[in-house]
């Protein structure tokens, strides 16, 4: 690994490192936790990665579903917004788990649910990721949704907004990551006003 925590924080926050480099370091540190000779160093570097904000030019937008199993009875949005949290525990979908693990501080989360099938979605809150981590203890929500040990979570500075219907942009999964350039091509002006005006 051979990088000091202070230097790692610098290359992340100044944009010297790409998202791919950050995630490679995160993976290397995670794999080193089981090595007694490297665990302390790896833990220190992981802490930096969990808390260092990616440069704004490299930040991404995540349209996040909040109803596990597609059941509105399992909706987690109110709990997430009130606690400044977001988590994902669908271990059967490795693709989506990988997407969620790739979210870093500085990214923007937007809560969404599909509206008109194949065409639009409704969004009603957004937040900036302030830190990331993995569960040390299992959790079960009041509606029976389970988050096992090792499942990832995010700390989020949420902003509740009025409901807005926007193009679906293929956001058919729970975790949908989009770049600024992709959003700029398809999202209407109303979306950017909704996103930038903090009540």
C-alpha positions in Angstrom: 0.0 0.0 0.0 2.9 2.3 0.9 1.1 5.6 1.3 0.6 7.7 4.4 -2.9 8.5 5.5 -2.4 12.2 5.1 -1.1 11.7 1.5 -4.0 9.5 0.7 -6.5 12.1 1.9 -4.7 14.7 -0.2 -4.8 12.7 -3.5 -8.5 11.9 -3.0 -9.7 15.4 -2.1 -7.6 17.3 -4.7 -8.7 15.0 -7.5 -5.2 13.7 -8.2 -6.5 10.1 -7.9 -9.3 8.8 -10.1 -12.4 7.0 -8.7 -10.9 3.8 -10.0 -7.6 4.4 -8.1 -9.5 5.1 -4.9 -11.6 1.9 -5.3 -8.5 -0.2 -6.0 -6.9 1.1 -2.9 -10.1 0.4 -0.9 -10.2 -3.2 -2.2 -6.5 -3.7 -1.4 -7.0 -2.4 2.1 -10.0 -4.6 2.7 -8.2 -7.7 1.6 -5.2 -6.8 3.8 -7.4 -6.7 7.0 -6.9 -10.5 7.4 -3.1 -10.2 7.4 -1.8 -9.5 10.9 1.3 -7.7 9.5 -0.7 -5.3 7.5 -4.1 -5.0 9.2 -3.3 -1.9 11.3 -2.0 0.1 8.2 -5.0 -1.1 6.1 -7.5 -0.1 8.8 -6.0 3.4 9.0 -6.1 3.9 5.2 -9.7 2.5 5.0 -10.7 5.1 7.6 -9.4 7.8 5.3 -11.2 6.4 2.3 -14.4 6.1 4.3 -14.3 9.8 5.3 -12.5 11.7 2.5 -14.6 13.6 0.0 -13.9 12.9 -3.7 -13.2 15.9 -5.8 -16.4 17.5 -7.2 -15.3 16.9 -10.8 -15.2 13.1 -10.1 -18.4 12.9 -8.0 -21.4 10.8 -9.4 -25.1 10.7 -8.9 -26.9 7.7 -7.5 -30.7 7.2 -8.0 -31.5 5.0 -5.1 -34.6 2.9 -4.6 -35.9 2.7 -1.0 -38.4 -0.2 -1.0 -36.7 -3.5 -0.6 -38.4 -6.2 -2.6 -40.3 -3.5 -4.5 -42.8 -3.5 -1.6 -43.9 0.0 -0.5 -44.6 -1.5 3.0 -40.9 -1.9 3.3 -40.1 1.7 2.5 -37.0 3.0 4.2 -36.9 6.6 3.0 -38.3 8.1 6.2 -35.9 6.2 8.4 -32.9 7.1 6.2 -33.8 10.8 6.0 -34.5 11.1 9.8 -31.2 9.3 10.7 -28.9 10.6 8.0 -28.3 7.2 6.7 -28.7 4.8 3.7 -27.8 1.2 3.4 -28.1 -1.7 1.0 -28.2 -5.4 2.0 -29.3 -7.3 -1.2 -26.4 -9.7 -1.1 -28.0 -11.9 -3.9 -27.2 -9.1 -6.5 -23.5 -8.8 -6.7 -23.7 -6.3 -9.5 -25.8 -3.9 -7.3 -23.6 -4.6 -4.2 -20.6 -3.6 -6.3 -22.3 -0.4 -7.3 -23.2 0.5 -3.7 -19.6 -0.3 -2.5 -18.4 2.1 -5.3 -20.2 5.1 -3.8 -17.8 7.4 -2.0 -18.1 10.6 0.1 -18.9 13.5 -2.1 -21.4 11.6 -4.3 -25.0 12.6 -4.5 -27.9 10.2 -3.6 -31.4 10.8 -5.0 -34.3 8.8 -3.6 -36.5 7.5 -6.5 -39.4 5.2 -7.3 -40.6 4.3 -10.8 -43.7 6.3 -12.0 -44.7 5.5 -15.6 -43.3 2.2 -16.5 -40.3 2.5 -18.8 -40.6 6.3 -19.0 -40.4 8.2 -15.7 -39.6 8.1 -12.0 -40.5 10.2 -9.0 -37.8 11.8 -6.8 -38.4 13.4 -3.4 -35.1 13.8 -1.6 -31.4 14.1 -2.2 -28.3 14.1 -0.1 -24.5 14.3 -0.1 -22.6 11.3 1.1 -20.4 12.3 4.0 -19.0 8.9 5.0 -19.1 5.2 4.1 -18.7 2.0 6.1 -19.8 -1.6 6.6 -22.0 -3.1 9.3 -20.2 -4.6 12.4 -23.6 -5.9 13.7 -26.7 -7.2 11.9 -29.9 -5.2 11.8 -33.5 -5.9 11.1 -36.0 -3.1 10.5 -39.5 -2.9 11.9 -40.9 -4.3 8.7 -38.5 -7.3 8.7 -35.9 -6.0 6.2 -32.5 -7.5 7.2 -29.0 -6.0 6.9 -26.4 -8.6 7.7 -22.9 -8.1 9.1 -20.6 -6.7 6.3 -23.4 -5.0 4.4 -22.4 -1.4 3.3 -23.9 1.8 4.6 -23.6 5.5 3.9 -23.9 8.5 6.1 -25.9 11.2 4.2 -26.8 14.8 4.6 -30.3 14.6 3.3 -32.6 17.3 1.9 -36.3 16.5 1.7 -37.9 18.1 -1.4 -41.2 18.2 -3.2 -42.0 15.2 -5.4 -40.7 15.7 -9.0 -41.3 13.4 -11.9 -38.3 13.1 -14.2 -37.1 10.8 -17.1 -36.4 7.3 -15.9 -33.0 7.1 -17.7 -32.9 3.4 -17.3 -33.0 3.5 -13.5 -34.8 0.2 -13.1 -32.6 -1.2 -10.3 -32.3 -0.2 -6.6 -28.8 1.3 -7.2 -28.4 3.3 -10.4 -25.2 5.4 -10.9 -25.1 8.2 -13.4 -22.4 10.7 -14.3 -23.0 14.5 -14.5 -22.6 14.4 -18.3 -25.3 11.7 -18.6 -27.7 13.7 -16.5 -27.0 16.9 -18.4 -28.1 15.3 -21.6 -31.5 14.0 -20.4 -32.7 15.9 -17.3 -34.9 19.0 -17.7 -34.1 22.3 -16.1 -36.6 21.6 -13.4 -34.4 18.8 -12.1 -31.4 21.0 -11.7 -33.5 23.7 -9.9 -34.9 21.0 -7.7 -31.4 19.7 -6.9 -29.7 23.0 -6.3 -32.3 24.9 -4.3 -31.9 23.8 -0.6 -34.9 24.6 1.5 
